[in-house]
């Protein structure tokens, strides 16, 4: 095996190691982003429920105020 061939193999091994490290990092980042997305969806759902509850309460208060005006 020539010195040039060995250098090419070493370069290729180094590039493969870099790709593996990048793959692991991206996989971990993907896992974190999925977890964050799940958390944000849960938060959004909670906020939508709270908004509906408040909307219902405000509509009820408006209705009571209108009935007090006519009384």
Backbone as CSV, one residue per row, in Angstrom:
resi,resn,N_x,N_y,N_z,CA_x,CA_y,CA_z,C_x,C_y,C_z
1,UNK,0.851,-1.177,0.000,0.000,0.000,0.000,0.894,1.236,0.000
2,UNK,0.594,2.144,-0.914,1.425,3.337,-1.016,1.066,4.321,0.088
3,UNK,1.963,5.246,0.291,1.750,6.268,1.312,0.531,7.117,0.954
4,UNK,0.340,7.388,-0.319,-0.807,8.180,-0.775,-2.122,7.449,-0.506
5,UNK,-2.130,6.138,-0.761,-3.323,5.338,-0.512,-3.651,5.331,0.973
6,UNK,-2.632,5.155,1.790,-2.850,5.161,3.242,-3.385,6.520,3.708
7,UNK,-2.868,7.585,3.124,-3.334,8.934,3.478,-4.803,9.100,3.083
8,UNK,-5.161,8.599,1.915,-6.555,8.673,1.479,-7.473,7.900,2.422
9,UNK,-7.021,6.730,2.857,-7.812,5.923,3.788,-7.952,6.650,5.121
10,UNK,-6.855,7.233,5.598,-6.902,7.974,6.856,-7.852,9.178,6.751
11,UNK,-7.782,9.874,5.626,-8.678,11.014,5.411,-10.141,10.565,5.404
12,UNK,-10.387,9.451,4.729,-11.748,8.922,4.659,-12.248,8.510,6.051
13,UNK,-11.390,7.859,6.829,-11.760,7.473,8.192,-12.092,8.707,9.033
14,UNK,-11.301,9.741,8.878,-11.531,10.984,9.618,-12.880,11.604,9.225
15,UNK,-13.173,11.612,7.947,-14.446,12.166,7.481,-15.630,11.339,7.991
16,UNK,-15.474,10.021,8.012,-16.538,9.147,8.524,-16.757,9.425,10.010
17,UNK,-15.683,9.582,10.769,-15.795,9.892,12.196,-16.508,11.240,12.399
18,UNK,-16.168,12.212,11.574,-16.844,13.512,11.663,-18.333,13.382,11.358
19,UNK,-18.647,12.592,10.330,-20.058,12.384,9.983,-20.817,11.672,11.096
20,UNK,-20.184,10.707,11.724,-20.829,10.014,12.851,-21.069,10.959,14.017
21,UNK,-20.086,11.799,14.310,-20.250,12.768,15.401,-21.374,13.748,15.067
22,UNK,-21.423,14.199,13.833,-22.472,15.121,13.409,-23.841,14.443,13.473
23,UNK,-23.898,13.190,13.069,-25.154,12.439,13.124,-25.646,12.310,14.559
24,UNK,-24.721,12.005,15.475,-25.117,11.896,16.884,-25.615,13.234,17.413
25,UNK,-24.915,14.311,17.078,-25.311,15.642,17.548,-26.684,16.025,16.986
26,UNK,-26.889,15.760,15.705,-28.181,16.096,15.095,-29.308,15.240,15.665
27,UNK,-29.008,13.999,15.953,-30.001,13.114,16.542,-30.415,13.623,17.928
28,UNK,-29.444,14.039,18.713,-29.736,14.582,20.044,-30.526,15.883,19.937
29,UNK,-30.132,16.741,19.017,-30.857,17.993,18.810,-32.296,17.711,18.373
30,UNK,-32.467,16.744,17.493,-33.802,16.367,17.026,-34.662,15.883,18.193
31,UNK,-34.066,15.071,19.061,-34.787,14.562,20.233,-35.228,15.731,21.132
32,UNK,-34.327,16.678,21.349,-34.653,17.839,22.184,-35.740,18.693,21.543
33,UNK,-35.663,18.879,20.242,-36.670,19.681,19.547,-38.039,19.013,19.584
34,UNK,-38.068,17.694,19.450,-39.342,16.974,19.544,-39.943,17.119,20.936
35,UNK,-39.096,17.043,21.947,-39.563,17.210,23.322,-40.091,18.631,23.536
36,UNK,-39.372,19.602,23.014,-39.798,21.000,23.126,-41.118,21.215,22.392
37,UNK,-41.272,20.626,21.224,-42.506,20.753,20.456,-43.677,20.165,21.231
38,UNK,-43.459,18.997,21.832,-44.517,18.365,22.629,-44.924,19.276,23.784
39,UNK,-43.937,19.849,24.456,-44.204,20.747,25.578,-44.972,21.985,25.118
40,UNK,-44.590,22.540,23.987,-45.274,23.724,23.467,-46.709,23.406,23.054
41,UNK,-46.918,22.232,22.478,-48.276,21.833,22.114,-49.147,21.674,23.350
42,UNK,-48.575,21.102,24.402,-49.307,20.942,25.652,-49.650,22.305,26.246
43,UNK,-48.664,23.205,26.259,-48.903,24.564,26.770,-49.985,25.264,25.961
44,UNK,-49.926,25.119,24.652,-50.913,25.760,23.784,-52.316,25.229,24.082
45,UNK,-52.415,23.935,24.254,-53.708,23.327,24.553,-54.265,23.871,25.866
46,UNK,-53.410,23.984,26.859,-53.833,24.528,28.149,-54.296,25.973,27.996
47,UNK,-53.566,26.749,27.223,-53.936,28.162,27.023,-55.258,28.297,26.269
48,UNK,-55.487,27.429,25.299,-56.747,27.461,24.558,-57.911,27.147,25.497
49,UNK,-57.720,26.161,26.359,-58.769,25.816,27.328,-59.041,26.985,28.272
50,UNK,-57.979,27.612,28.758,-58.138,28.764,29.661,-58.837,29.918,28.948
51,UNK,-58.487,30.149,27.704,-59.112,31.222,26.937,-60.605,30.976,26.788
52,UNK,-60.977,29.737,26.499,-62.394,29.395,26.359,-63.136,29.611,27.666
53,UNK,-62.519,29.230,28.760,-63.138,29.408,30.078,-63.357,30.894,30.354
54,UNK,-62.355,31.707,30.092,-62.469,33.150,30.321,-63.514,33.753,29.389
55,UNK,-63.531,33.326,28.134,-64.523,33.838,27.188,-65.934,33.550,27.687
56,UNK,-66.149,32.337,28.168,-67.464,31.959,28.694,-67.832,32.815,29.904
57,UNK,-66.863,33.049,30.774,-67.120,33.874,31.955,-67.454,35.312,31.560
58,UNK,-66.733,35.856,30.599,-66.981,37.232,30.159,-68.362,37.326,29.507
59,UNK,-68.698,36.358,28.680,-70.022,36.371,28.054,-71.118,36.292,29.113
60,UNK,-70.902,35.506,30.143,-71.871,35.394,31.227,-72.003,36.723,31.966
61,UNK,-70.886,37.378,32.219,-70.922,38.676,32.902,-71.649,39.718,32.055
62,UNK,-71.396,39.716,30.763,-72.071,40.656,29.864,-73.569,40.396,29.877
63,UNK,-73.940,39.147,29.849,-75.353,38.787,29.870,-76.005,39.260,31.165
64,UNK,-75.333,39.058,32.279,-75.883,39.519,33.560,-75.997,41.030,33.608
65,UNK,-74.992,41.727,33.077,-75.057,43.197,33.054,-76.218,43.687,32.193
66,UNK,-76.414,43.044,31.059,-77.534,43.432,30.187,-78.874,43.188,30.899
67,UNK,-78.972,42.081,31.629,-80.227,41.804,32.320,-80.440,42.788,33.470
68,UNK,-79.360,43.281,34.064,-79.480,44.287,35.132,-79.933,45.626,34.556
69,UNK,-79.501,45.939,33.339,-79.902,47.188,32.682,-81.415,47.213,32.419
70,UNK,-81.947,46.083,32.028,-83.357,46.027,31.667,-84.258,45.885,32.890
71,UNK,-83.668,45.541,34.011,-84.492,45.358,35.228,-84.834,46.664,35.894
